[in-house]
Structures are given as structure tokens and as C-alpha cells.
Amino acid sequence: MNIPLLAGTVSTVLFAASMLPMLLKAVRTKDVASYSLGNIALTNIANAVHSFYVFDLPAGPVWLLHAFYVVASALMLAWCLRYRKTPEARPSEVHEASPREVHIPHEVH
């Protein structure tokens, strides 16, 4: 029995399974407001750079784990860019005219 290979396989499955609830919630609800766009963007950059290292290693569980992370973080970035709500004006910034401020021009006869 190859203990390192078994440990790599089990940890790959566990790491991937730990991300699935986040991914499923994001795709189901389209609510990505709680995710940091900066963090997700940086994660994608790091994954791209880290790919040069990982894919130079012999094929194994680390390839699967890294591929999963690349796809998951790319999906989260796409969803954040697509579903992120634009900041809305705060109630104090919204100026609605009160009835006393409404100007009604006088009719000219």
C-alpha cells in the first residue's frame, strides 16, 4: 500500500468536498456579496502561477486537486463579476422632494 498516494487521494477528495457547499450556494442563490473580489482575483492569479509548478510534478492527486481549485476559483471569479450588485445609494443620499419642495408652475392665462 502506497501511504503517500492514499493520503494525497483522500486529502484531495476532502479539500474538494469542503469547497462544494460554497460553490453550490453561489450558483444556487447568486448571492456573492460576502465574497471578496480581491481575494478571488488574487487566488486566480496564484493558481495560474502555481500551475507551472504543479504540472511539472508527476501526475497524481495533486494534479486533480489543483485542477479542481483552478476551476472552482475561476467559476467564483466569473460569478462575482456577473452577479455582484452595484453599490446602491444610501437612504441619506437619496433626495426625494417633499410636497413643500415640489415646484408647480402657475398657469399663464
Sequence and secondary structure as in RCSB ss.txt:
>XXXX:A:sequence
MNIPLLAGTVSTVLFAASMLPMLLKAVRTKDVASYSLGNIALTNIANAVHSFYVFDLPAGPVWLLHAFYVVASAL
MLAWCLRYRKTPEARPSEVHEASPREVHIPHEVH
>XXXX:A:secstr
  HHHHHHHHHHHHHHHHHHHHHHHHHHH   TTS HHHHHHHHHHHHHHHHHHTTS SSHHHHHHHHHHHHHHH
HHHHHHHH       GGG     TTT        
